[in-house]
């Protein structure tokens, strides 16, 4: 069974969205400290905070002693073009997408889902497969792409997933929020509201 949807929405460019979000936090009095931590106890000593939030992504495997945390490798390529003004995506076994980055003058072509794969270098052999699936999805809209000439950058990332699904719950003085895989930008503000409620209201048992 195949189901499709078309709708108007927004596309977030992480290279602009994250600096913007960080600046908004700074403007509201949030300070940032960059440290390597081995435990939540170290964080408590560093901050002196009574309530801690663990939104450490893949780091939750260690900080929350959660063996269900799983990194899922993704790989995409950035191509310069102004010929597309909509995002397209196919979920499932043929995970394929085209995401415009108008402010950067191009599009992201992807992708792959590789659980447990820790390779940080791009697998250039994947370019051909990605482009083939993208052209199948877009009826050949990117048939002009020469993989040696037109790919500006290969991008590799690791989605912080979790076997059993997202974890958003309070455990003593720690609020956990991780395991969103590739949906972090989509769920970010909703998860933040849930975390705020868990910090402020301190329910005896709360879990998402």
C-alpha positions as CSV (number, residue, x, y, z in Angstrom):
1,X,0.0,0.0,0.0
2,X,1.4,3.4,-1.0
3,X,0.1,6.7,0.4
4,X,1.3,10.2,-0.7
5,X,0.7,13.7,0.7
6,X,1.3,17.2,-0.7
7,X,1.3,20.2,1.5
8,X,2.7,23.7,2.0
9,X,5.4,24.0,4.7
10,X,8.8,25.3,5.7
11,X,12.2,24.0,5.0
12,X,14.9,24.6,7.6
13,X,18.5,25.0,6.7
14,X,20.5,23.7,9.7
15,X,23.5,25.9,8.8
16,X,21.3,28.9,9.4
17,X,18.7,27.6,11.8
18,X,21.1,26.4,14.5
19,X,23.1,29.7,14.8
20,X,19.8,31.6,14.8
21,X,18.5,29.4,17.6
22,X,21.7,29.7,19.6
23,X,21.6,33.5,19.4
24,X,18.0,33.6,20.5
25,X,19.0,31.5,23.6
26,X,21.9,33.8,24.3
27,X,19.6,36.8,24.0
28,X,17.4,35.2,26.7
29,X,20.3,34.8,29.1
30,X,21.4,31.2,28.3
31,X,25.1,30.6,28.6
32,X,27.0,27.9,26.8
33,X,29.9,25.8,28.0
34,X,31.7,23.3,25.9
35,X,33.0,20.3,27.9
36,X,33.5,16.6,27.5
37,X,31.5,14.7,30.2
38,X,31.6,11.2,31.3
39,X,28.5,11.1,33.4
40,X,25.5,13.2,34.5
41,X,27.1,13.4,37.9
42,X,29.9,15.4,36.3
43,X,27.3,17.7,34.8
44,X,25.7,18.2,38.2
45,X,29.0,19.2,39.7
46,X,29.8,21.5,36.8
47,X,26.5,23.4,36.8
48,X,25.3,23.1,40.4
49,X,21.8,22.6,38.9
50,X,19.1,20.8,40.8
51,X,17.5,19.5,37.6
52,X,19.5,18.3,34.6
53,X,18.4,17.7,31.0
54,X,20.0,14.9,29.1
55,X,19.5,15.7,25.4
56,X,22.8,14.3,24.4
57,X,21.8,12.3,21.3
58,X,24.2,9.4,20.7
59,X,26.0,10.4,24.0
60,X,23.0,9.1,25.9
61,X,24.4,5.6,25.4
62,X,27.0,6.5,28.0
63,X,25.4,9.3,30.0
64,X,22.1,7.4,30.5
65,X,23.6,4.0,30.4
66,X,21.1,3.2,27.6
67,X,22.1,0.3,25.5
68,X,19.2,0.9,23.1
69,X,20.8,4.1,21.7
70,X,21.8,3.5,18.0
71,X,23.6,5.6,15.5
72,X,22.1,5.5,12.0
73,X,24.5,6.7,9.3
74,X,23.2,9.0,6.6
75,X,24.8,10.3,3.5
76,X,23.7,13.0,1.1
77,X,25.2,15.2,-1.6
78,X,24.8,19.0,-2.2
79,X,24.3,20.1,-5.8
80,X,24.1,23.7,-7.1
81,X,20.8,24.5,-8.9
82,X,17.9,26.8,-8.8
83,X,15.6,24.4,-10.6
84,X,13.6,23.1,-7.7
85,X,11.4,24.9,-5.2
86,X,9.8,22.0,-3.4
87,X,11.0,19.2,-1.1
88,X,10.2,15.6,-2.1
89,X,10.7,12.5,0.0
90,X,10.0,8.7,-0.2
91,X,10.0,6.9,3.1
92,X,10.5,3.1,3.5
93,X,13.1,0.8,2.0
94,X,13.9,3.2,-0.8
95,X,14.5,6.2,1.5
96,X,15.0,9.0,-1.0
97,X,14.6,12.8,-0.9
98,X,15.3,16.1,-2.5
99,X,15.5,19.1,-0.1
100,X,16.0,22.7,-1.4
101,X,18.5,24.9,0.3
102,X,17.7,28.1,-1.6
103,X,19.9,30.3,0.6
104,X,22.9,28.1,-0.3
105,X,21.9,28.0,-4.0
106,X,21.2,24.3,-4.4
107,X,19.6,21.1,-3.1
108,X,20.4,18.2,-0.9
109,X,20.0,14.8,-2.7
110,X,19.7,11.7,-0.5
111,X,19.8,9.4,1.1
112,X,20.7,6.2,2.9
113,X,19.8,4.7,6.3
114,X,22.7,2.6,7.7
115,X,22.2,1.5,11.3
116,X,25.3,0.8,13.2
117,X,27.6,2.0,10.4
118,X,30.3,4.3,11.9
119,X,32.2,5.3,8.8
120,X,32.7,9.1,8.8
121,X,34.1,9.3,5.3
122,X,31.7,9.5,2.3
123,X,31.2,6.3,0.4
124,X,31.5,7.7,-3.2
125,X,30.0,4.5,-4.6
126,X,26.7,5.5,-3.0
127,X,26.4,8.6,-5.2
128,X,25.3,6.6,-8.3
129,X,22.5,4.8,-6.3
130,X,21.3,8.0,-4.7
131,X,21.1,9.8,-8.0
132,X,19.3,6.9,-9.7
133,X,16.6,6.9,-7.0
134,X,16.3,10.7,-7.0
135,X,15.7,10.7,-10.8
136,X,13.2,7.9,-10.5
137,X,11.3,9.9,-7.8
138,X,11.4,13.2,-9.8
139,X,10.9,11.9,-13.3
140,X,14.5,12.6,-14.3
141,X,14.7,16.2,-12.9
142,X,18.3,15.6,-12.1
143,X,19.4,13.6,-15.2
144,X,21.7,16.5,-16.0
145,X,23.8,15.9,-12.9
146,X,27.4,14.7,-13.5
147,X,28.6,13.1,-10.3
148,X,32.2,14.1,-10.8
149,X,31.4,17.6,-12.0
150,X,28.3,18.8,-10.1
151,X,28.5,17.4,-6.6
152,X,29.8,20.3,-4.5
153,X,29.9,18.3,-1.2
154,X,29.2,14.9,0.2
155,X,27.7,15.1,3.6
156,X,27.8,12.3,6.3
157,X,25.9,12.4,9.5
158,X,24.7,10.1,12.3
159,X,21.1,10.2,13.3
160,X,20.7,9.6,17.1
161,X,18.1,6.8,17.1
162,X,17.0,4.5,19.8
163,X,15.6,0.9,19.8
164,X,12.1,1.1,21.2
165,X,11.5,4.7,20.2
166,X,12.0,8.2,21.6
167,X,12.7,8.7,25.3
168,X,11.3,11.8,26.9
169,X,10.8,11.2,30.7
170,X,11.9,12.3,34.1
171,X,14.1,10.1,36.2
172,X,14.7,11.6,39.6
173,X,16.4,14.9,39.0
174,X,17.2,14.1,35.3
175,X,14.9,14.8,32.3
176,X,15.9,12.6,29.4
177,X,15.1,13.7,25.8
178,X,16.8,11.7,23.0
179,X,16.3,9.1,20.4
180,X,14.6,11.2,17.7
181,X,16.7,9.8,14.8
182,X,16.3,12.0,11.7
183,X,13.2,13.8,13.1
184,X,15.0,16.1,15.5
185,X,14.2,19.3,13.6
186,X,10.6,18.3,13.0
187,X,9.9,17.5,16.7
188,X,12.3,20.0,18.3
189,X,9.9,22.6,19.6
190,X,7.3,20.0,20.7
191,X,9.9,18.0,22.6
192,X,11.2,21.2,24.2
193,X,7.7,22.0,25.5
194,X,7.5,18.5,27.0
195,X,10.9,18.9,28.6
196,X,9.9,22.2,30.1
197,X,6.8,20.7,31.6
198,X,8.8,17.9,33.1
199,X,11.3,20.3,34.6
200,X,8.7,22.8,36.0
201,X,5.9,20.6,37.0
202,X,7.9,17.6,38.3
203,X,5.1,15.0,37.8
204,X,5.6,11.8,39.9
205,X,5.5,9.7,36.7
206,X,5.7,11.2,33.3
207,X,6.8,9.5,30.1
208,X,6.4,10.2,26.4
